[in-house]
Amino acid sequence: MSQMTPTFNMKNLSDAVADQFGLSHQDGQNIVRYVFDKLKDELVAGKQVRLHQFGTLEARHRKAGEARNPATGAKIKVPARRVVKLTASPFLREAVSH
């Protein structure tokens, strides 16, 4: 059996915020939800989101293309769409590399 990578999720983050600032877990959850909703709203509006010492998030247009089903080798058309791209800051890249 393979080991799963530990995951840090929204609940863990909201609990950490609540514990760090002496808030109820509901208040921690509300704060984290607000922050992520605000980030999403700014990306949807076409803005770039820069987070100091973390990175830059931006919604980019990915043009249509063609891909292959790895199981069958069949070609499929992939429609154009908007995607979110994270460019990690040098500080984050350095921290993760150690």
VOPAGU-2260 file (C-alpha; in pm, 1 decimal, decimal comma):
REM VOPAGU-2260
SITE   aa  ch    i         X         Y         Z
SITE  MET   A    0       0,0       0,0       0,0
SITE  SER   A    1     138,2     343,3     -90,1
SITE  GLN   A    2     147,7     625,6     159,8
SITE  MET   A    3     -66,1     929,9      92,7
SITE  THR   A    4      82,7    1277,3     108,0
SITE  PRO   A    5     -48,2    1465,3     411,4
SITE  THR   A    6    -303,9    1728,1     313,2
SITE  PHE   A    7    -367,6    2070,1     464,1
SITE  ASN   A    8    -721,2    2180,2     379,1
SITE  MET   A    9    -961,1    2468,7     440,2
SITE  LYS   A   10   -1076,3    2324,8     772,6
SITE  ASN   A   11    -716,8    2297,6     892,9
SITE  LEU   A   12    -653,7    2656,9     785,1
SITE  SER   A   13    -968,2    2794,9     948,6
SITE  ASP   A   14    -889,9    2603,6    1270,1
SITE  ALA   A   15    -533,6    2742,6    1268,0
SITE  VAL   A   16    -662,5    3099,3    1219,4
SITE  ALA   A   17    -914,0    3054,7    1501,3
SITE  ASP   A   18    -652,2    2909,9    1736,9
SITE  GLN   A   19    -388,0    3172,5    1650,4
SITE  PHE   A   20    -619,2    3467,8    1712,8
SITE  GLY   A   21    -836,3    3328,6    1993,4
SITE  LEU   A   22   -1150,6    3316,5    1780,3
SITE  SER   A   23   -1430,6    3065,6    1763,8
SITE  HIS   A   24   -1385,5    2803,4    1496,3
SITE  GLN   A   25   -1690,8    2948,7    1318,5
SITE  ASP   A   26   -1525,2    3292,9    1309,6
SITE  GLY   A   27   -1202,8    3138,4    1179,4
SITE  GLN   A   28   -1400,9    2963,5     908,1
SITE  ASN   A   29   -1581,9    3286,4     815,1
SITE  ILE   A   30   -1255,2    3479,9     784,5
SITE  VAL   A   31   -1085,6    3217,4     568,5
SITE  ARG   A   32   -1394,4    3182,3     347,7
SITE  TYR   A   33   -1408,1    3562,1     304,2
SITE  VAL   A   34   -1040,6    3579,1     202,1
SITE  PHE   A   35   -1074,5    3303,0     -56,2
SITE  ASP   A   36   -1401,8    3443,2    -190,8
SITE  LYS   A   37   -1232,4    3783,1    -231,0
SITE  LEU   A   38    -937,4    3623,7    -416,2
SITE  LYS   A   39   -1180,6    3441,0    -645,0
SITE  ASP   A   40   -1381,8    3757,0    -713,5
SITE  GLU   A   41   -1068,6    3949,6    -812,2
SITE  LEU   A   42    -953,5    3670,1   -1045,9
SITE  VAL   A   43   -1298,7    3649,9   -1205,6
SITE  ALA   A   44   -1284,2    4028,0   -1258,9
SITE  GLY   A   45    -962,0    3979,1   -1455,9
SITE  LYS   A   46    -727,1    4116,0   -1193,0
SITE  GLN   A   47    -389,0    3976,9   -1099,1
SITE  VAL   A   48    -358,5    3883,9    -730,0
SITE  ARG   A   49     -11,6    3932,6    -578,3
SITE  LEU   A   50      49,0    3782,6    -236,6
SITE  HIS   A   51     375,5    3901,4     -80,5
SITE  GLN   A   52     626,7    3618,7     -25,9
SITE  PHE   A   53     381,0    3366,5    -171,0
SITE  GLY   A   54     323,2    3433,4    -537,8
SITE  THR   A   55     101,0    3576,1    -807,0
SITE  LEU   A   56    -232,9    3432,3    -913,4
SITE  GLU   A   57    -383,9    3523,3   -1246,6
SITE  ALA   A   58    -659,9    3398,8   -1472,6
SITE  ARG   A   59    -519,8    3330,5   -1817,7
SITE  HIS   A   60    -679,6    3231,6   -2144,0
SITE  ARG   A   61    -573,1    2889,3   -2269,4
SITE  LYS   A   62    -638,6    2838,4   -2637,5
SITE  ALA   A   63    -814,2    2535,1   -2779,3
SITE  GLY   A   64    -603,2    2236,7   -2867,7
SITE  GLU   A   65    -589,3    1865,4   -2914,2
SITE  ALA   A   66    -503,4    1596,1   -2659,9
SITE  ARG   A   67    -484,4    1218,7   -2652,5
SITE  ASN   A   68    -664,1     973,0   -2430,3
SITE  PRO   A   69    -371,1     783,9   -2274,3
SITE  ALA   A   70    -570,8     460,7   -2247,4
SITE  THR   A   71    -694,1     444,3   -2605,9
SITE  GLY   A   72    -471,0     688,3   -2790,9
SITE  ALA   A   73    -779,3     856,2   -2936,6
SITE  LYS   A   74    -750,5    1226,8   -3013,9
SITE  ILE   A   75    -990,2    1461,1   -2838,8
SITE  LYS   A   76   -1052,8    1832,0   -2885,8
SITE  VAL   A   77    -992,1    2048,6   -2581,3
SITE  PRO   A   78   -1192,8    2373,3   -2588,8
SITE  ALA   A   79   -1046,0    2715,2   -2512,4
SITE  ARG   A   80   -1092,4    2815,2   -2152,0
SITE  ARG   A   81    -968,1    3034,9   -1872,4
SITE  VAL   A   82    -735,1    2878,7   -1618,5
SITE  VAL   A   83    -575,6    3002,7   -1297,5
SITE  LYS   A   84    -198,1    3015,6   -1289,8
SITE  LEU   A   85      13,8    3047,5    -976,3
SITE  THR   A   86     364,1    3183,9   -1018,8
SITE  ALA   A   87     546,5    3113,9    -695,0
SITE  SER   A   88     758,6    3392,6    -548,9
SITE  PRO   A   89    1134,1    3341,7    -515,7
SITE  PHE   A   90    1083,0    3340,8    -137,3
SITE  LEU   A   91     831,9    3052,7    -159,0
SITE  ARG   A   92    1045,5    2856,9    -406,1
SITE  GLU   A   93    1345,6    2890,9    -175,2
SITE  ALA   A   94    1145,5    2786,9     133,4
SITE  VAL   A   95    1003,8    2478,5     -38,7
SITE  SER   A   96    1338,5    2370,6    -181,7
SITE  HIS   A   97    1488,5    2314,2     164,7
